[in-house]
């Protein structure tokens, strides 16, 4: 089973890297972008076939290592 975990900063947390990307895009002449928030993407292959077990494994991985849940949120998507 394959899954994708998307980790992003919570909306109340300032994102200096996103602001730097905004500035860089403007300086490169890219217009029409209001704001940028950056994040992380993890593509994961699991050794389990049961979706509820996979969700449990991924939640454990996110809360222990992949996301800092104090300042970040995460979302899990299962891929084809």
Buried (B, 14 or more C-beta within 10 A) or exposed (E): BEBBBBBBBEEEEEBEEBBEBBEEBEEEEEEEEEEBBEBEEBEBEBEEEEEEEBBEBBEEBBEEEBBBEEEBBBEBEEEE
